[in-house]
Amino acid sequence: MESVVRLSPDDTVVTAVRALKPGETIDGITVGQPVPKGHKLARHAMTRGAPVLKNSQLIGLTLDDISAGADDHTQPVVFPH
């Protein structure tokens, strides 16, 4: 069973389908902090203002730098109007 789901190759985040532990390498991503099931995980480092894409759709913009493997669900993201 897969540990994460990526809906599109363009996505900047993947969704955890189980709890992930720091240090695990999943889909080429090293998990940086505990990630609960259902949370989004950054596929790569993103700078402030970077688009957050899920299923190739813009779901927000980062308000801060986000490191690869960070729990994007808890990171500051502003949703576009």
Helices and strands as residue ranges (DSSP letters): E 4-5, E 13-16, E 25-26, E 29-30, E 40-42, E 51-54, E 57-62, E 77-78
